[in-house]
Amino acid sequence: MKSQNNTLKMPAEKVEILTDNGTTVKAIAPVIISASRSTDIPAYFPKWFATRFNGGRGYVKWFNPFNQKPVFVSFEKTKVIVFWTKNPKPLIPYLPQLDAAGVHYYFHFTLNDYQQENLEPNVPSLESRIQTFKELASLLGPERIVWRFDPVLFTKTLTPRELATRIFKISKKLKGCTNRLVFSFIDIKVYKKVQRNLLKYSEHFASQYDSTSICEAEPSAEQIEEFTGYLSKIRAYWKERGWNLEICACAEKFDLSHHGILPSKCIDAELMLKVFGENPELTDYLTKAPARTPFELDHLDLFNANRVEMKKIVTIKKDPGQREECGCVKSKDIGMYNTCLHGCVYCYANTSPESTLKNFERRKNHPLAESIFIPDFPEA
């Protein structure tokens, strides 16, 4: 996924909660929670999440990464949780707790194939991840699992054709397990830490680039056009065979509609209305008109409030905490930077593997603490 602005800019209802130390404090109570763009909660913090969720009665503490101020986040009003992960398997045993609490959820499952280049050194094997994807699909259905191949990156030896071939091979094993593939292209030029980490922690990149040429690895317009052309062919191939795989680009500035590729909305109001529209409170939150009958997506018009009388209009504006090209609706992310141990060399969220290990070690004595991040600074 694209690097995101993780500042707290969204209004949310506030409630009073009792903290672990017995103090009563104000907490925001968002309807939609993101878990998480900043780290892999399903892979590394499943027990923490389930404990803090506490049947929908719990809370977490989130630290603003820019000013270190703590924010308490209550699950009291939560209707949907969007999980982001490269390995959801550790969380699967805890999902019945969400079901019992009446909280809906869906997954963004990043399933890349960079095994040969060792760009994601600590993720499970490709075959293991594919098997987990299938297991999750059998539990939830294809509409609740979004396949992400993210980020897309090219090098002198990893060409657009090669990467598209790998995606096609994976798609053969995921047929029918998902309805959507989302991708984004790596941003290298604007992130010094990404440039540094690609050269420091990846033999694949270090053997082909140096500090003066690493920005050349950012995908060019020609590579993007070639690659998305291949994706269009993959989509057409499966459509002819009965699998209507939607392919979307996440937070990209360029228009890919000529390849049938539309902008992604990862925290997606339309998807939530389609899959969870029987929940009247959620539908009320996402639309002007309350839902007194099961919601039908055919009645949804995102653009014209006057054309059809029965239509409900999505009114929630895009999340102001995300980049301009992002189409997500408002949510509250509960993850923290520098806490994921996958070791992906291209990661926007981690400063370095060393900083992540340091934070992970610090929380070993506090595995179920209010936050997955144990600060080494005085709390504001």
C-alpha positions, 0 to 999 in steps of 0.5 A: 500500500502507499505510505499514508498520512497517519495523523488524526484528522477524523471526527469521531464520537467520544465516549468515556472509558475506564483504563487499565489503571482505573482512570476514566478518560475520553476516547474516540469511538470510530465506526470503522477501524483500520488494523492496520496500514502501519503494521501487521496486526493479524500476523504479530499481534492477534492475541493482543488485538483479541484481548484489547477488543474484549468482545467490543467493550475494550479499547487501545491506545494509539500514539500520534507518530508526529507528536507522540500524543496518546489517543484512546480508541474505544471499540464501543461503536465499531461496526467494521474492522478492516484488516491488512496483512501478509499472514492472517493465519494467527488471527483466524482462531480469534475471528469468532469473537468478532462474530459474537460481538456483531462486528463485521470485518474484511481483509486486505491480504497482501500476497506478493511473490518476491521470494527469489529476490528475498524482499520479504524475508520473514513472511511465510512461503508463497505456497503457505500464504496461498493455502492460508488465502484459500482457508480464509476464503472458505471461511468468509467468502471471496467478497471479504478478501481483497488480494493485494500485490503491493507494492509493484516494483521493477529492477533491471532483472525483475521486469514488468513481464516477469512480475505479471507472469508471477501474478498470473501464476498466483491467480491460477491458484486463487481463482474464485477465492477473491473478487478483487486484485489491488496493486500500487507502484513503489515510491522511491524518489520521495522516501530517503529511508526507502532508498537507504533500506533497499541498498542496505538490506537487499542484495538484489537491489545493491547488486544493480544500483547504488546511492546515485542510481537507486531512484532509477528503480522507481517504475517509469511510465513505460514500465507502468503501461507495459505492466498494466497492459499485462494485467488487463490481459489477465483480467480478460483471460479470467473473465472469459473463464467465468471469474470476473476479477476486478483489478484496481490501483491504489492511490495512483495519480495516473489514469489506467482506465484504458486498461479497465483498471480503476482507482481502489477504495480500500476502506470501501463504503460500497463494499461495506454496503454490499456485504454488510448492508443488513446492518441498519446502524452501519447503513445509516452511517454510510448513507443519508437514508436509514435502511428499513429493508435489506440494502441492495447495491443496485439502489446505490447511486454515488453521484446523482441524488435525484435520479431515482427516488429509492437510491441511498447516497453515500455521504461520508467524505474521503478520509482527510488523513490520507493522500489526495489520490486515496479513495478510502472513507473515514476510519481510525487506524490503530497500528503503529510504525516500527512494529512489524517484523516481516522485514520487507526491504521496501517498507514505508512504515519501518525506519529499519529492521533494527528499530523494529526489533528494538520496539518488539523487545521492549513490549515483550514484558507488556504483550497485552498493554494498551498499545502495541507500541511501548514508548521510550519517551515521556507520554504527553 
